[in-house]
C-alpha cells in the first residue's frame, strides 16, 4: 500500500449471497462481476486508491488481479447477510487510521452489484460533495417513471395511498401524474461519505445528503438480472467494458 490520500473507493464484496450464489464473481461479459466496479474505480480520476473489503480469499484474489488493494480481510461479524454499510465502512476507516496512520476525507462506495457505470460520473459525484461543505454525504438516485405517491399500500386487504391512514381519498391516485411530486429510488451507482460523519456522528450519510441523479443501469438481485446486464453492458458500461477487454482479456 502507498501513503495517505484524500479520496478512496471502498468496494464491498462478501462471499455469501442468498439471492444469487457467488454473484460477486459470476461472469459478466467475460469478466467477474466484481471486476467491473474495480475497473470503474481505477478509471476514475478522483479516486486515489481502490480498496476491497471482503471476507473471502477467492474474492480477494480476483479483486487483486483486477487492480484492487486488499490490505485486510473483513471480520465475520461484518459479513453476514444482515450487515449494513456503516460497520463495514467504519472498519475500513479505522484500519487505515490504526495501521497506516491516515484517515481519508472521503470514502466512495462502488457496489459490485451495480456494475454498469460511467467513471466520469464517479468523478462528478466526488466533486459535487467536495463543493458542498454543508452536505454530510451523497447518494446516487434515479427518478422513478411514476411518482411513488400514485401508488398504494395494502391494509387488511384494502388499498390506501402511501403514508396515510383509513378514510383517505383513494381517488387521488387517479389524478394526472404531473400533479405529483417526483420521487427517486436509491441505487448502488456511486455513493460518497465523509469519514468525519462516520467517526463522529456514528451514521453513514448524515442528515444533509445530496441526491445525485444517475442512469437506471440495473443491479443484480436475482438470476435474471445477469441476462439483462449482459444485454445492456455496452450501452451503460461501454468504457469500462473496453478497458477490461484491453487490459484483462
ABEGO torsion letter per residue (X at the ends): XBBBBABBBBBBBBABBAABBGAAABBBGGBBAAAAAAAAAAABAABABBBBBBABAAAAAAAAAAGBBBABBBBAAAABAABBAAAAAAAAAAAAAAAAGBBBABBBBBBAABABBBAAAAAAAAAAAAABAABABBBBBBBBABBAAABBBBBGGBBBBBGBBBGBBAAAAABBAAABBBBBBBBAABBBBBAAAAAAAGBAAEABBBBBBBBBAEBBABAAAAAAAAAAAAAAAAAAAAAAAAAAX
